[in-house]
Structures are given as C-alpha cells and as structure tokens.
Amino acid sequence: MNTNIIRICFIMLAGFFWYACGEEEPIGQQATDSVPPGPVSNVQVKNVAGGALLSYVLPGDEDLLYVKAMYLRNGETCESRTSLYKDTLKLEGFGDMQARKATVIAVDRSRNESTPVTVTIEPLEPEVITIGETLDMETDFGGVNVMWNNINRAEISVVVLQESDSLMEYIPVETFYSSTATGKAIMREMDTVTYKLGVYVQDRWGNRSEVKYFEPTPLYETLFDRLKFSDATILGDAGFVSGWSLSRMWDGVWGGNTGVSTDGSGLPQSVTFDMGVLARISRIRIYQRAGGSYTFAEGNVREFEVWGSETLDLTGNWDSWTKLMECESIKPSGMQMGQNSDEDVARAMNGEDFFNSPQNPKVRYIRLKVFRSWAGNPNFQIAEIQIFGDNR
C-alpha cells in the first residue's frame, strides 16, 4: 500500500516538472511594439576636465526608458546611460584633449532605439595630466619623497619606476594610491647611492601622464643605539606609574603589556631623555601598548610634538628647545575605538613612523610633549620608541 502511494506521488511530480519545463516562461521585458522613440533634441555640450556633460530635451514618447551616449575611449566603444528622469549625460575617462564624436540615442521599453544624434566633444585637460605636471621628488633620509597636487581629489595612482641594470629599462617598483588634495609618497630603506627613477600618474581608466625622471641620492640613515639612551627628566616633566618608568620606553620589548606610563595628572605632559649622541633625526617610530583593548585606545599617544636640543636646560624652559615635529597617530581603518581591522593591529604591532625634516638641526636631547591620547586619558603610554637618522 505504501509502495503504491509513493509510485503515484512520483508520477505526479514527474508530470508536473515535465509540464513546467515544457512550458518555459519567457524571461525579461518583452517587446510591445516596434516603433522607435523620437530622438533627443537641442543637445548642448559642456566640456570638462577629461570629459563632457551633454544636456538635451527628451522626446515625448510615453514608453521612453533611458538615454545613452556611445563613444570611443582608448580604442574601445563605451556607453553612458541615464534614466528618463534626467536630461544630462556624463562622458568621462579621456586622457587627452582631442576632439571626438559621441552619438546620443533614446531607447524605449521595447528596446527600440531612436535616430542617433551626433555631437562633437573636446575634453578639457584631464586630471591625470594636470596632476602629472605637479609631480616632484626630494631626497630624504634613507629614501625619497614623491609629491603632487590633486586639487579636485581625483582617484589616482602614482607609479614609481626604477632603471634596471639588467634590462636597461625602467620598471615599476612602487605604486601609491591616493585621492588627497596634497599627495606625498614616502620611499625608505634605500642606500646612499644615486638612483635613476621615473614617476607618472595613472587614473582609473588607465590614462597616464608623461613620465618625469629624477636622479636622487638618499641621505644616510641608521637606527640609533637604544643602549645609549638615558632618562633626562627635568623640571615640569611628568611622573610615572610605579613599575612603568621612562627607561622601559627603550628596553627593546613591545607587543604587549609593557612600556612607559605617566601619572594621571592630566595632559599635556612631557618627558625628556638623552640619546647619548648628537645627531640629525630622520624619523621616530612609536610602538603602542598593544593587545586586547589597548590597540588604538587607552593611553596610547594620538597627538604630540617632538622637541630637541643640543644641551640640557634643567629648568624646563621651552625657549631652549627647538620644535622638530608635530605628530598625529592615524588609525588605518578609521573605525571607532574598540574596533580594529587587521591593518590596525599590524600598525600597532609594527610601529608607526613620524618624519622629521632634514633641514632641522642636530640634537642630543629629546622632549616629547603629548596633548591627546586615543581614549582621552589624563596620562599617556608608549611601549617602545626607536629613533633613526644620521648619528655619524
């Protein structure tokens, strides 16, 4: 009995699926007529950087669906669309200022296309060329800095090339992505020899600026010997939590619950130490008290200044010090405190670099003045500090 019921159900299901598959329903919008819509009229061209804006009067067809423009860009046919509720189309992504044709077509719900209207556009200077003209390079400690201006904050990449001795041609070695108004890319860990470098800008459509060539010779840079560092606390400096003295800031240990921690008397607070050598600083690397809830939180420093002096004034008078750097710790993800991406954690564990100008004087004594911690605590904490530069 049960077997017969199962057989009957199976036959009924098979018949149902056969019927469903045999009577396949059409997919998508089906044509309702073959009458094309009227063309757009009174097309106006406004040329802009790397493109053009087309404005027009829509046809009066009730079944109008959208308007499209067809044009060539870098040898490929491209299409821009906009709905029947707008009367403007944007054409973009051109890497030069050559005149070119574009055809504007109205399309109805039956996918009928109107008679095309052809216009001529002449894009203004593309952002990729404008930005490329501002490219510059300067030598720095252990590397070079690449700078550019991007007033309109276009999405670009800056590609650095280096001449290959074996291939006798320039090959890409670094690519930096940016949309900031004033761009700066930093290349480090370079030797003190002359490099043959080239730099160009590329946009998201693959357009490139002309390559600019440079032959920089990076300045000497080395990691200073932490074993020469010593506490040089002076009048006005912060006190420390028991067991979290200043010397723990250069004990070679970081990545957890370690480092220096000042008292809770309130920010700003300053601490002073002796590097043990008169030197020109290139950068300072700060490691956070990291792990658990401490990463980009608690008393880890967020805004601070670095001051230097050749001699030590025990009175604490700031007039005898030179401000070397104004620094702000940046959380890569931008997430709110308590939420950290893998990049955030890596930044905290690997250290964050803050750069000094090569034009600043040599110093022996360093004074850190902290204005703000990540959690707004009345004290600050640093797991480890490393100093780089020319100590010869």
C-alpha positions as CSV (number, residue, x, y, z in Angstrom):
1,M,0.0,0.0,0.0
2,N,2.7,2.4,1.0
3,T,4.7,1.5,-2.1
4,N,1.8,2.3,-4.4
5,I,1.2,5.6,-2.8
6,I,4.9,6.5,-3.3
7,R,4.7,5.5,-7.0
8,I,1.6,7.6,-7.6
9,C,3.3,10.7,-6.0
10,F,6.5,10.1,-8.0
11,I,4.5,10.0,-11.3
12,M,2.5,13.2,-10.4
13,L,5.7,15.1,-9.5
14,A,7.4,13.9,-12.8
15,G,4.4,15.1,-14.7
16,F,4.5,18.4,-13.0
17,F,8.1,19.1,-13.7
18,W,7.7,17.9,-17.4
19,Y,4.9,20.4,-17.8
20,A,6.8,23.2,-16.1
21,C,9.9,22.6,-18.2
22,G,8.0,22.1,-21.4
23,E,6.1,25.4,-21.0
24,E,9.1,27.6,-20.3
25,E,8.2,31.1,-19.5
26,P,9.9,33.9,-21.3
27,I,12.4,36.0,-19.3
28,G,12.8,39.7,-19.2
29,Q,10.9,42.7,-20.7
30,Q,9.1,41.6,-23.9
31,A,8.7,44.0,-26.8
32,T,5.3,45.6,-27.1
33,D,5.8,47.4,-30.4
34,S,8.5,48.1,-33.0
35,V,8.0,51.9,-33.1
36,P,11.3,53.7,-32.2
37,P,11.1,56.8,-29.9
38,G,11.8,60.2,-31.2
39,P,15.4,61.5,-30.9
40,V,16.6,63.8,-28.3
41,S,16.9,67.4,-29.4
42,N,18.8,70.6,-28.6
43,V,21.9,68.7,-27.4
44,Q,24.3,71.1,-25.6
45,V,27.9,70.2,-24.9
46,K,29.8,71.4,-21.8
47,N,33.4,70.3,-22.0
48,V,35.0,69.4,-18.6
49,A,38.3,68.0,-17.5
50,G,38.7,64.7,-19.2
51,G,35.2,64.5,-20.4
52,A,32.0,66.4,-21.3
53,L,28.4,66.9,-20.0
54,L,25.6,66.5,-22.5
55,S,22.3,68.1,-21.9
56,Y,19.3,67.7,-24.1
57,V,15.5,67.8,-24.5
58,L,13.8,64.4,-24.1
59,P,11.4,63.1,-26.7
60,G,7.7,63.0,-25.7
61,D,7.3,59.2,-26.0
62,E,5.3,57.7,-23.1
63,D,7.3,54.5,-23.2
64,L,10.7,56.2,-23.1
65,L,13.1,54.1,-20.9
66,Y,16.5,55.8,-21.0
67,V,19.0,57.8,-23.0
68,K,22.5,56.6,-23.8
69,A,25.6,58.0,-25.4
70,M,28.1,55.9,-27.4
71,Y,31.7,57.0,-27.9
72,L,35.2,55.7,-28.2
73,R,37.7,55.8,-25.3
74,N,41.2,54.4,-25.6
75,G,40.1,52.5,-28.7
76,E,37.1,50.8,-27.0
77,T,33.4,51.5,-27.6
78,C,31.9,52.9,-24.4
79,E,28.4,53.7,-23.3
80,S,26.9,56.0,-20.7
81,R,23.3,55.8,-19.7
82,T,20.8,57.9,-17.7
83,S,17.1,57.4,-17.0
84,L,14.2,59.2,-18.5
85,Y,14.0,61.3,-15.3
86,K,17.2,63.2,-16.2
87,D,18.3,65.3,-19.1
88,T,22.1,65.2,-18.7
89,L,24.7,62.6,-19.6
90,K,28.3,62.5,-18.4
91,L,31.1,61.3,-20.6
92,E,34.4,60.8,-18.8
93,G,37.7,59.0,-18.7
94,F,39.5,60.7,-21.6
95,G,43.3,61.0,-21.3
96,D,43.8,63.8,-23.9
97,M,42.1,66.9,-25.3
98,Q,41.4,65.6,-28.8
99,A,38.0,66.3,-30.4
100,R,35.9,63.2,-30.8
101,K,32.3,62.2,-31.7
102,A,29.6,60.9,-29.5
103,T,26.1,59.7,-30.5
104,V,23.1,60.2,-28.3
105,I,20.2,57.7,-28.6
106,A,16.8,57.4,-26.9
107,V,15.6,53.9,-26.0
108,D,12.0,52.9,-25.2
109,R,10.7,50.0,-23.1
110,S,10.6,47.7,-26.2
111,R,14.3,48.4,-26.7
112,N,13.6,50.3,-29.8
113,E,16.3,52.9,-30.5
114,S,15.8,56.4,-31.9
115,T,17.7,58.0,-34.7
116,P,21.2,58.9,-33.2
117,V,22.2,62.5,-32.7
118,T,25.9,63.1,-33.2
119,V,27.8,65.7,-31.4
120,T,31.5,66.7,-31.1
121,I,33.2,67.0,-27.7
122,E,36.6,68.4,-26.9
123,P,37.5,67.5,-23.3
124,L,39.5,70.0,-21.2
125,E,42.9,69.0,-19.8
126,P,42.4,65.7,-17.9
127,E,43.2,65.5,-14.2
128,V,45.8,62.8,-14.9
129,I,47.8,65.4,-17.0
130,T,47.2,68.3,-14.6
131,I,48.4,66.2,-11.6
132,G,51.3,64.7,-13.5
133,E,52.7,68.2,-14.2
134,T,52.9,68.8,-10.4
135,L,55.0,65.7,-9.7
136,D,58.2,66.4,-7.8
137,M,60.7,64.4,-5.8
138,E,63.1,65.3,-3.0
139,T,65.8,63.3,-1.3
140,D,65.3,62.4,2.4
141,F,66.9,60.2,5.0
142,G,67.2,56.7,3.7
143,G,64.9,57.4,0.7
144,V,62.9,59.9,-1.3
145,N,59.6,61.7,-1.1
146,V,57.3,62.0,-4.1
147,M,54.9,64.9,-4.0
148,W,52.0,66.1,-6.2
149,N,48.9,68.3,-6.1
150,N,45.4,66.9,-6.7
151,I,43.1,69.8,-6.1
152,N,39.9,68.0,-7.2
153,R,40.8,64.9,-5.3
154,A,40.7,62.6,-8.3
155,E,41.2,58.8,-7.7
156,I,44.7,58.2,-9.0
157,S,47.7,56.0,-8.6
158,V,51.3,57.3,-8.6
159,V,53.7,54.8,-10.1
160,V,57.5,55.0,-9.3
161,L,59.9,53.4,-11.9
162,Q,63.5,52.5,-11.5
163,E,66.1,51.8,-14.2
164,S,67.0,48.2,-14.2
165,D,70.7,47.5,-14.7
166,S,70.0,44.1,-16.3
167,L,67.1,45.1,-18.5
168,M,68.4,48.6,-19.3
169,E,64.8,49.9,-19.0
170,Y,62.6,51.5,-16.3
171,I,60.4,49.1,-14.4
172,P,57.7,49.7,-11.7
173,V,58.9,49.4,-8.1
174,E,56.2,51.2,-6.1
175,T,52.6,52.2,-6.6
176,F,50.8,54.6,-4.3
177,Y,47.0,55.1,-4.4
178,S,45.5,58.5,-3.3
179,S,42.7,60.9,-3.6
180,T,44.0,63.6,-1.2
181,A,44.4,67.2,-2.3
182,T,48.1,67.3,-1.4
183,G,49.8,64.0,-2.0
184,K,53.0,62.7,-0.6
185,A,54.5,59.2,-1.0
186,I,57.5,58.1,1.1
187,M,60.1,55.5,0.0
188,R,62.5,54.3,2.6
189,E,65.3,51.7,3.2
190,M,67.3,53.0,0.2
191,D,71.0,53.0,0.0
192,T,73.1,56.2,-0.2
193,V,73.8,55.9,-3.9
194,T,72.3,57.7,-6.9
195,Y,69.1,56.2,-8.3
196,K,67.6,56.7,-11.7
197,L,63.8,57.0,-11.0
198,G,60.8,57.9,-13.1
199,V,57.3,58.8,-11.8
200,Y,53.9,59.1,-13.6
201,V,50.2,59.4,-12.6
202,Q,47.6,57.0,-13.8
203,D,43.8,57.3,-13.5
204,R,41.1,54.6,-13.1
205,W,40.6,54.4,-16.8
206,G,44.3,53.6,-17.5
207,N,45.3,57.0,-18.8
208,R,48.8,58.1,-17.9
209,S,50.7,61.3,-17.6
210,E,54.1,61.8,-19.0
211,V,56.9,60.2,-17.0
212,K,59.1,62.6,-15.0
213,Y,62.7,61.5,-14.4
214,F,64.9,62.1,-11.3
215,E,68.3,61.0,-10.1
216,P,68.2,61.4,-6.3
217,T,70.9,60.3,-3.8
218,P,69.2,59.4,-0.4
219,L,70.7,60.7,2.8
220,Y,72.4,58.4,5.2
221,E,70.1,56.8,7.8
222,T,70.6,54.3,10.6
223,L,68.8,53.1,13.7
224,F,70.2,54.8,16.8
225,D,71.6,52.6,19.6
226,R,69.0,52.4,22.3
227,L,71.6,51.3,24.8
228,K,73.0,54.8,24.8
229,F,69.6,56.3,25.8
230,S,69.0,57.5,29.3
231,D,66.4,59.3,31.5
232,A,66.9,63.1,31.5
233,T,63.8,64.1,33.4
234,I,63.7,67.9,34.0
235,L,61.5,70.4,35.9
236,G,57.9,70.2,34.6
237,D,58.1,66.7,33.2
238,A,55.5,64.1,34.1
239,G,55.9,61.5,36.8
240,F,55.5,57.8,36.2
241,V,53.3,54.9,37.4
242,S,55.3,52.5,39.6
243,G,57.0,49.9,37.5
244,W,56.4,51.8,34.3
245,S,59.5,54.1,34.3
246,L,60.8,56.1,31.3
247,S,63.6,53.6,30.6
248,R,61.0,50.9,29.6
249,M,60.4,53.0,26.5
250,W,63.7,51.8,25.0
251,D,64.2,48.4,26.6
252,G,63.7,46.6,23.3
253,V,60.4,45.0,24.4
254,W,57.0,45.7,22.9
255,G,53.9,44.0,21.6
256,G,52.0,43.6,24.8
257,N,51.5,44.9,28.3
258,T,54.8,46.8,28.5
259,G,56.3,50.3,28.2
260,V,56.2,53.6,29.9
261,S,53.1,55.0,31.6
262,T,52.9,58.6,33.0
263,D,50.9,59.6,36.0
264,G,47.3,60.8,35.7
265,S,48.0,64.4,36.4
266,G,46.4,65.4,33.1
267,L,47.6,66.2,29.6
268,P,49.6,67.9,28.1
269,Q,52.5,66.1,29.7
270,S,56.2,65.9,28.7
271,V,59.1,63.5,29.1
272,T,62.7,64.1,28.4
273,F,65.6,61.7,27.5
274,D,69.2,61.7,26.3
275,M,70.0,59.9,23.1
276,G,73.7,59.8,24.1
277,V,74.8,61.2,20.8
278,L,74.5,64.5,18.9
279,A,72.6,63.5,15.7
280,R,70.2,64.6,13.0
281,I,66.9,62.8,13.4
282,S,65.1,61.5,10.3
283,R,62.2,59.7,11.9
284,I,60.8,58.4,15.2
285,R,59.0,55.1,15.3
286,I,56.5,54.6,18.2
287,Y,55.1,51.2,19.2
288,Q,51.8,51.2,21.0
289,R,50.9,49.4,24.2
290,A,49.0,46.8,22.2
291,G,46.9,43.7,22.5
292,G,43.3,43.3,23.8
293,S,41.6,46.6,24.4
294,Y,44.7,48.7,24.2
295,T,45.2,48.9,20.5
296,F,44.4,52.5,19.3
297,A,42.8,53.0,22.7
298,E,43.6,53.7,26.4
299,G,46.6,56.0,26.9
300,N,48.4,55.3,23.6
301,V,49.5,58.7,22.2
302,R,47.5,60.3,19.4
303,E,48.6,63.9,19.2
304,F,52.1,65.0,20.3
305,E,55.1,67.1,19.5
306,V,58.8,66.2,19.4
307,W,61.3,68.9,20.6
308,G,65.1,68.7,20.6
309,S,68.1,70.4,22.0
310,E,71.9,70.2,21.8
311,T,72.2,70.9,25.5
312,L,70.0,70.2,28.5
313,D,68.3,73.1,30.3
314,L,67.3,71.6,33.7
315,T,64.8,74.5,34.3
316,G,62.3,73.0,31.8
317,N,62.1,76.3,29.9
318,W,60.8,75.6,26.4
319,D,62.7,78.5,24.9
320,S,65.9,76.5,24.9
321,W,64.2,73.7,22.8
322,T,63.5,73.5,19.0
323,K,60.2,72.0,17.9
324,L,61.2,69.3,15.4
325,M,57.8,67.6,14.6
326,E,54.1,67.9,15.1
327,C,52.7,64.4,15.0
328,E,49.3,62.7,14.9
329,S,48.8,58.9,15.1
330,I,46.5,57.7,12.3
331,K,44.3,54.6,12.6
332,P,44.3,53.0,9.1
333,S,40.7,51.7,9.2
334,G,39.2,54.8,10.7
335,M,36.9,52.5,12.8
336,Q,35.6,53.7,16.2
337,M,37.6,52.9,19.3
338,G,37.3,49.3,20.3
339,Q,37.0,48.1,16.7
340,N,40.2,47.2,14.9
341,S,40.9,45.8,11.5
342,D,43.9,43.5,10.7
343,E,45.7,46.6,9.3
344,D,45.1,48.5,12.6
345,V,46.6,45.7,14.6
346,A,49.6,45.4,12.3
347,R,50.2,49.1,12.5
348,A,50.2,49.0,16.3
349,M,52.5,45.9,16.4
350,N,54.9,47.1,13.7
351,G,55.2,50.7,14.8
352,E,54.2,54.0,13.4
353,D,56.7,56.3,11.8
354,F,56.8,60.1,12.2
355,F,59.1,62.0,10.0
356,N,61.5,64.9,10.7
357,S,62.7,67.5,8.1
358,P,66.3,67.2,7.0
359,Q,66.6,70.9,7.5
360,N,66.1,70.7,11.3
361,P,69.2,71.0,13.4
362,K,71.2,68.2,15.1
363,V,70.1,67.4,18.7
364,R,71.1,65.2,21.5
365,Y,68.1,65.6,24.0
366,I,64.6,64.7,23.0
367,R,61.4,66.0,24.7
368,L,58.1,64.5,23.9
369,K,55.0,66.7,24.6
370,V,51.8,64.7,24.4
371,F,48.5,66.6,24.1
372,R,46.0,63.8,23.5
373,S,45.7,60.0,23.9
374,W,43.4,57.7,22.0
375,A,40.9,57.3,24.8
376,G,41.3,60.9,26.2
377,N,43.1,59.6,29.3
378,P,44.8,62.1,31.7
379,N,48.1,60.2,31.0
380,F,49.9,58.6,28.1
381,Q,51.6,55.3,27.4
382,I,54.3,54.2,24.9
383,A,55.5,50.6,24.6
384,E,58.7,51.4,22.7
385,I,60.4,54.2,20.8
386,Q,63.0,53.9,18.1
387,I,65.0,56.8,16.5
388,F,66.5,56.9,13.1
389,G,68.8,59.4,11.4
390,D,72.4,60.3,10.9
391,N,74.5,59.9,14.1
392,R,77.9,60.0,12.4
